[in-house]
Amino acid sequence: MQPVTLIGYKQCPRCKRILSVAMFSKHSKYKDGLRYWCKECVDKYSREYKKANRDLCTKYNQDWKKRNPEKVKIAHSRNDKSYAKKHPERRRAINILYRAIKSGKIKRQPCIVCGNPKSQGHHEKYSKPLEVQWVCQTHHLRLHQFYRDFNCNDLEKIKGGE
């Protein structure tokens, strides 16, 4: 008995569901112009593969970035522009701090947590661009994660000062 084919629908061989063709990515190599697996199955497989082959994926990404510096540069500039549009006060504070360091008005200090000389200025308040805590990238990311976890941007509120 032949399976019934509905126009505009396709069965994913991985999850066995019959889905709208909109749920399948385009792929010119295949007969119907669509990937075999649905988008959800492809995403799940990709996550599992990347988790199981973390080192291989990291190496591949690093090699790709070395081979395609122009594409990386374009992507970074797009990200910088969109960040600046979304967060003008933050961008302004970062620029003011950068210029103060370049001109010698402010000297970069080591990380206040681990003493790493490669530090970044963390702004507790973007309205005060030259008042920063010097932290390395690792501790800077942890600090922002802490703020996100407590849904708070002000260290004084976390400490109970306000």
Secondary structure by P-SEA (a helix, b strand, c coil): cccccccccccccccccccccccbbbbcccccccccccaaaaaaaaaaaaaacaaaaaaaaaaaaaacaaaaaaaaaaaaaaaaaacaaaaaaaaaaaaaaaaccbbbbccccccccbbbbbbcccccccbbbbbcaaaaaaaaaaaaaacccccccccccc
